[in-house]
Amino acid sequence: MKVEETPFRTIVDVPKWTNPMHKDQHFVLLGSCFAQYIGKRFQEEGMHALCNPLGAAYNPESIAIQVRKGLEGSDIEESIFLYDDKWRCWWANTLLSDTNEEAFRNTIRNTFAELGDALRKADWLFITLGTNVYYELKEKGMIVANCHKVPGKCFEEVAMDVERCSEVLSGLMELLSNECPTLHVCFTVSPYRYKKYGFHGSQLAKATLLLAVDKVCRRFPDKANYFPAYEIMMDELRDYHFYAEDMIHPSPEAVNRIWEKLKL
């Protein structure tokens, strides 16, 4: 008599998309450090993939700013500033900095232009959201993507609710529909846990993002999809074996397993 084998883990099903991916398509990946992990896998597979050219961004507002400025190419100069003897950009990562002002301004302009060009050529944009919290520079009332280790007293911390997140992401979808009519968007929520906010706070942030993304995907059913990276990590790979040494980030093996489900 054949005995049915009991699966040793919960399997998270990945829903079939209306518009499946193809290896010869062009991809842009933006968002948290998890986007960089997955973006690296795209590149290792030989796919046309641009990943976080301005560095990681974690919340809907910051990602929307990067996309908008990349496509419109306007008002980038206002984000450039000098701090700790280096020129930096409020909408870019700390890795993009330079002691030479002219060289840095050229780098930032070219990087935003590169993002805009890539989005117009891309078939898919992957947006990986990490948190619903953003920081606003008090002096200018400007939302930043990175605080560049400037003292915390210079910023206002703002937690977005579901409605605000969905409004920002819906506005982003409308912009992309106008500027990049053939582009499809895949939203994911990073499985990285934000210890900084406390684990309960981190779960509330993830819940806010999940609810907001669900609203956006329902509003744009032909353009937006959701890939359950968060659910795969939490439910299918729920073992500390799949975490890095800090017990916060996914391990390389976890990233590989999520990648295998994505590429299927």
N, C-alpha and C positions, 0 to 999 in steps of 0.2 A: 504494500500500500504506500502510495506516495504521500509524504508528509510535506505540507506547505511550509515554506520557510518564512519565519516572521522577520520583517525588516528591522534592522538594528537602529534605525533613525527615522524621524519624520521626513517625508519627502515634500518639498515645496514645488508645486507645479508652476511652470513658467507659461503664462497664457500665450497663445499664438497671436501674432500681430497682423493687422490688416496689411501692412507694408513690410514684409520681411527684409532683413539686411542681406547684402551680398558682399563678398570679399573684395570685389573690384570697385566698390563705392568709396566715397570720400567721407571722412568723419572728423568732427571737432568734439573734443571733450573738455568740459569746463566744470569747476567746482572744487570740492574738498580734496584732501590728499588721496582719498580712495579713487577719485577720478584719475589721478596720476598713476596709481597702481594698474588700473584697467587700461589706461591709455598706453602704458608701456607694453602691455600684452598685444594691443592692436598693432603697435609698431614692430614688435618682434615677429608677428605673423606676416609682416610685409605689407600691411594695409596703409592706405593714405590717411594718416591720422595726425592732427595737430592737437596737442594736449597742454592746456593751461599755459599759454605763452606769456601771460602776465603773472603767473604764479597762482597758487591755490586761493580760492574764495569760497566762503562757507555758507553764506546766507542768500536768500533770494534777491535782496536789494543790491548787494555787491556784484553778484553775477549779472543781474540785469544792467547795471551800469557798464560793466565791461563789454557786454554785447552791444548795447546802444552806442557807446562811444566808438566801438570798432566799426559799426555800420555807418554811423553818421560822420565820424572823424572830426567832431567839433568840440570846442571848449575843453580840450585836453590840457592846455597850458595851466589852467587854474588848479590842477591837481599836483603840480610839480613844486617841490619845496626843498630847502636846504636844512639838513639836520645832522648834527654830529659830523660836520665836515664832508658830508656826502649829499648829492642831489638824489631825490627820491620822488616817488609818485604815490599819492594816496590810494590810487586804484590798482596798484601793482605790488608784488611781493618785495620783501627786503633784498632778495637776490638781484633785483634790478636796481642798481644804484651806481653812482660814478662821482668821482671828485671833479670831473670836467663837465661844466654845465651844458655847453653846446653839444658835446658828445652824448650826454644823457638825454637831452631833449630830442635829439635825432633818434636815439634808440627807442624812446617811448612812442614817438610818432610812428616809427616804422613797425613797432610791435602791434600797436592798435590797428594799423593798416593791414598788417599780415592777418590779424584775426578777422577783420572785415572781409578781406578777400577769400579767406578760407571758408567763412560762413556762406558766402555767396556761391561757392563751388561745391559745398558739402551736400551730401544726401541725408546725413544724420548729424544731429547735435545731441550729445549726451550731457545732461546737467545733473551733477551729483550734489545734493543739498546736505549740509552737515548740521546746521542749527538755524533756529529762527531769530537769533540774536544778532543785531548789528550795532556798530559804533558810529556815532556822529561827532565830528570835530566841532566843538562848541564855538570856536572863534569864527568859523565860516558857515556853520550849519550844513556841513558837507558830510554825506555818508562815505565812509572809507572802507576799503577792502582789507587794509592792513594798518595796524597802529604804529609799526616801525619802532617799537619800544619807546615811543614818546610817552611821558608820564600820564597815567590813567586819569588824572584830574582834568586833562584837556578834552576828555571825551564824555559823551552821554551814552550809556548803555540802554538799548531799546529792545524789548522782546516783542516780536510781531505776533499778533493773534492769527487765527486761521483765515479770517476775512482779509486781513492785510496781505498775508502771504499769497493768497489766491488772486488778489487784485494785481499784485506786482507780477506774478507769473502769467496771468492772463494778458496783461499789458505787453509782456515780453513776447507771448505767442502772437499777438496781433501785429507787433512790429515785424517779427520774423515772417509772418504770412504775407506782409506787404513787400518786404525787402528780399525775401528768399522764398518765393512761392512753392518751390519744389522740395523744400527742406522738411524733414520730419524730426520730431523731438522725442527723445527718450529720457524720462525723469527717473532718477534713482535717489534713494536716501542712504547716506553713508552709515555703515554699521559701527563706525568709530563712536565710542562712548565718551561724552564730555564730562570728565571727572571734575573739571573746573566748576561746573554748575551744580555738582552733586548728582548722584545717579538718578534720583527721582526727577530732578530738574532736567536732566538729559533725556529721560523718557518722555517728559512733557513736551520737550522741544521736538523730539522725533514724531510724537503723535500729532503735533501741530502741522508739521511738514507733510506727514502722510495724508492727513485730512485735506490739506490745501491742494496737494498734487492730485488727489482723487477728484476734487472739484474741477480742476483744470482739464484733466483727461476726459471727464464727462462733457465739458464744454467744447472741447476741440477733439472729438473722437477720430477724425480723419488725419489729424496732425500730431497728436500727442499720445505717447504710450508710457507705461510704467514697467520697470524691471525690478523684481523683488529682491534686490541684493540684501537689504536690511532683514527681510524675513528669512532668507536662506541662512544668513549668519546666526540669527537669533533662534530659529526653530530647527533647521536641518543640521547645522554645525554647532550645536549648543554644547560645546566641550572646550575646556581651556587649552586643549591640544591645538585648537585652531586660533589661538591668540598669540601675539608676539610676547616678548619677555615682560613688557609693561602691563600685560593683561588688559589692555585697552584697545590697541590696534589689532586688526586681523593679521594673522600670520601669513607668510608667503603661500603656504599650502591652502589656507582658506581663500586667498585671492585666486589661486589656480582653480579651485573647485567652483567658485562663483563664475570665473571666466568660462569654464567649460559649459556651464548652464547658459551663459549669455550667448556664446557662439553657436549653440544648437538652435 
